[in-house]
Amino acid sequence: MEKLKTFVMGGVHPPENKLAEKQSIIRLDPPDSVAIPLSQHLGVPAKPVVNKGDEVLTGQLIAKGEAFISANIHASVSGKVTKIDAVIDTSGYRKTAILINTVGDNWSNGIDQDESLVTDYDLDPKEITKRIQENGVVGMGGATFPSHVKMMVPKGKKAEYLIINGVECEPCLTADHRLMLEKGEEIMVGISLQMKALGVDKAIIGIEDNKADALEHLGRLAGKYPGISVQGLKVKYPQGAEKQLIKALVNREVPSGKLPIEVGCVVHNVGTSFAVYEAVLKNKPLVERVVTVSGTSVKKPGNFMVRIGTPVMALIEAAGGLPEDTGKVINGGPMMGKALNDLQVPVTKGTSGILIFTEAESKRPQELNCIRCARCLTICPMGLEPYLLAQLADKKRLEECEDERIMDCMECGSCLYICPSGKPLLDHIRVGKNRVGKMIRERAG
Amino acid sequence: MSDLLNEITLFSVVSLGAIGGVAAIILFLVAQKFKVIEDPRIDEVENLLPGANCGGCGLAGCRALAEAIVKAESLEGFSCPPGGSDVMQDIAEAMGWAAGESTPMIAVVRCNGTRDLAPPKVRYDSATTCAFAHALFAGEGGCPFGCLGCGDCVLACAFDAMYMDKETGLPVIIDEKCVACAACVKECPRNIIEMRKKGKKDRRIFVSCINEEKGGVARKNCKVACIGCGKCMKECKFDAITLENNLAYIDFEKCTLCRKCPPVCPTNAIHELNFPVRKQKPAETVES
């Protein structure tokens, strides 16, 4: 058997806890009302194009992304716009959102709701990118970078590889895994479309070998689609990070502070490929996504296809309700996710999972003194010195932080996970990153 | 013999004198050529400064501050935290600049969201740094403008003029110790602390809230939030109160400390400090 690939530097292997990996995706009914935030993507928030009191159809454009890095937003239910107001979203702050009261479920014209597979991708590359942009597709892995921007290769650069991220290295999450099993064919067509739009002839799907069924399923399908290959990867966190995945799959290193296109790669998530397929061939905007709801105390862990804007509480209800001894509810994976401060926050395009931790699980270990074991240093996938960065950041020695490449930290949380003294290293590094970022911006004027 | 001695003495005196004279001329010329003209006022100002070289002014030390002040020919924008306004006053007098321009200032915390008035809804469990908490969420009480209570300002204060009140979770400024260096103002990620005029007899009136949300939303999280009703603005006869983004602000330059506005505020968001106790009006006693 071929040796499994992985990235070289650092990495950890936390307990996988993929409790919902055998649960097929359940489609939830549209909720009674949704709150659709205007800023669900990286970049400039979209501008609303509907007013209070307007009747909207599912899939209708309700906010337009006008800036270069921005994305369109569509109504995820049909009904009446009750107001455009600030609601608490996953950032923990009130942000502007469009609130819609659901009436029936009427889709706007031109959207193909049929589940049957369409494989006719004889389209102009420009047309593909345009449809991706129109239908508001963003990166579904969590960073929510507008996908159409990634499709436009800057002048002087050439894309060689399209890298598809099916790694799902975060413990507990199974949304991408289920999607690969159930929508494998669609994902393949989506990848072919992305390859065409980018003008590349090689695409590699990276899947960790703890998802043997998905690996086998997609590997079988890949034979039918020219240029696409599937590569099994050794389980290691954070393999799903762009730079680590490129290193693992094509053995290239993205320089510090640069984008993957620098080494001829464009990275997309499998979820994005599925969204691209729906957007381009079914003309279906990004109005729903798969969210994993899991946790040791959850009665029915599962994967749910929900409309964007559904309150998190509705998802928790679908998974058997909020357990009594809940300590934290996390948006995202256990390593990088963030605790929610309100359970009515809406699901956005970047919500990949809702995890429920019990009181005991959510307790942080007591912080002890650093014993100079250097484990954080060994496991840092970016080759940084977390203990040093945390100390420098604490003492506000920002120039030194910058020299130690604090801005290269991707906040994967491996250092915090491995520290035997329970030091919140990442917390301190984040504060430092915040301050250094501010300093850099001020210097630039 | 004495002749020889005389000759040697004379020779030494003349030759050494000549060497000395030539060296003096060279030194004089070199000194003229490389003369550094330094403003004598710099020394004067430096002597007036405390000489602690604490760096509280933001410059490398007292000498650097003196140089900067003399170069700028004004005191505007300069402060000496340990010396306070007295020192600045002395400098102004010594330099013959318009004295009395600097009004004594003091830091004011514009949030009154105590644990009772803005009860926590969630528990924050991470690094106890306001900078981090601010990046994460709106705050335990839910107010996105209110004090996070991690005490970054207290750590920033070099003069022990602040402490965190354990009961309320808010920072407290010790009036006597505050030297108005504004280190806390710069540190607060939410700009809650403001430098305001110290006021006659330390009397101050200010809106103790910076929440810009709509009244109802603000009120839901905090009982003493400014709801932007504008009652105080109507009450003020000196145009000192402005209303912007659902938030009232009292301009301390225009405020005459007439004490008309605090009683009309429906949420008690306007604070008055160091005033004598109000005479109870009959109408108010009934309400209590």
Boltz contact constraints between the chains, C-beta under 6 A:
constraints:
  - contact:
      token1: [A, 92]
      token2: [B, 136]
      max_distance: 6.0
  - contact:
      token1: [A, 92]
      token2: [B, 137]
      max_distance: 6.0
  - contact:
      token1: [A, 92]
      token2: [B, 138]
      max_distance: 6.0
  - contact:
      token1: [A, 93]
      token2: [B, 138]
      max_distance: 6.0
  - contact:
      token1: [A, 93]
      token2: [B, 144]
      max_distance: 6.0
  - contact:
      token1: [A, 341]
      token2: [B, 122]
      max_distance: 6.0
  - contact:
      token1: [A, 341]
      token2: [B, 137]
      max_distance: 6.0
  - contact:
      token1: [A, 424]
      token2: [B, 127]
      max_distance: 6.0
  - contact:
      token1: [A, 427]
      token2: [B, 126]
      max_distance: 6.0
  - contact:
      token1: [A, 427]
      token2: [B, 127]
      max_distance: 6.0
  - contact:
      token1: [A, 427]
      token2: [B, 132]
      max_distance: 6.0
  - contact:
      token1: [A, 431]
      token2: [B, 129]
      max_distance: 6.0
  - contact:
      token1: [A, 431]
      token2: [B, 131]
      max_distance: 6.0
  - contact:
      token1: [A, 431]
      token2: [B, 132]
      max_distance: 6.0
  - contact:
      token1: [A, 434]
      token2: [B, 135]
      max_distance: 6.0
